[in-house]
Amino acid sequence: MELGYFQKDVLIEKLARNFYAIQGYVVPEGYRMQSATHPAERACVAMAIFAVEEFESINDSSEGYEDDDEYEIDCLFPEERLLPGVQLKRE
């Protein structure tokens, strides 16, 4: 799923505000994070842009997988990397 220009813009603003809030800052209503000049604010915008781009690239690369849940389990928890005696619970 590719986001439209305005959807991406809104998402970047929302993520940047949230990243900034996590650090304990408050963003005034109507303030545009993408117009910021302060290094901490610009870093939050950069993180938001990176997150959106990563999401889009992951989403694009996963097209064609019919069973994403099975794929994720196999990739995230390969049985050969589990501790001895630990088994992966499959439903």
N, C-alpha and C positions, 0 to 999 in steps of 0.2 A: 504494500500500500504506500503510494507516494503522497506525501502531504502537499497541498497547494501552497502557494507563496504566503498568503495571509494566515493560513493555519500554522505554517512553520514559524512565522513571525510571532504569533500569539504564544505558541508553545515555547519558543526561546525566551520570551519575556517572562512567562510564568516560571519556567525552570530557573532562570537567572535570579528572579525574586526569591524563590524558595532556597536556592543555594546561599544567597546573601542572608536570608533570615536564619538559616542554620548556623551561621557565624555570629548571630546575635544582633544583627542590624535590622533596622526598620526602613522600609522603602515608602516614601510618601506616595499617596494616591496620585495617579496621573504622571508620575516620574517614569521616563523611558530609560530602562537599563541599557539598551543598545546605544544610547547617546552619551553614556557615562564617560568621564575622563579619569575618575579615581581608579587606581590600579586594582583594588579589591573588587570593585564593581565590574571592571573590565574582565577580570579573571572569572567572575561568575558567568558573564555572558559567554566567554570562551568555553567554559565547561558546558554550558547549555547547548551551544552550537555543536560541540563535540558529541554530546549525548544524542542529539537529534540525528546527526550524521551516522552515528553508530547504529541507532535504531533502524534507520532507513537501509543501511547496508546489510544488517542482519535480516531484516524483513525481505529484502530483495534476494538474498542468497538462499533463503529458506523456501522460496516458491518452488512448487513441484513436489514437496514432501507432503504425502497424504496423511501420515501419522506422525505428527510432530512430537507427541508425548513419548512415543517409543524411541524416537531418535534422540530426544533430550536425555532420557534415562540412560541409553547406551553410551552417549558421549560424556555425560557428567559423572557417571558412576561405573566406569569399566571394572568388571569383576576382578581382573588381575591386579588392580590397585587397592582392593579392600584388604583390611587387616585379616590375618589368619583367623578362621572361625567365624567371620562375619559374612553373612549372605545377604544379597540384595532381595528385598521383598517385592515380588511381582504380583500384580493383581490379575 
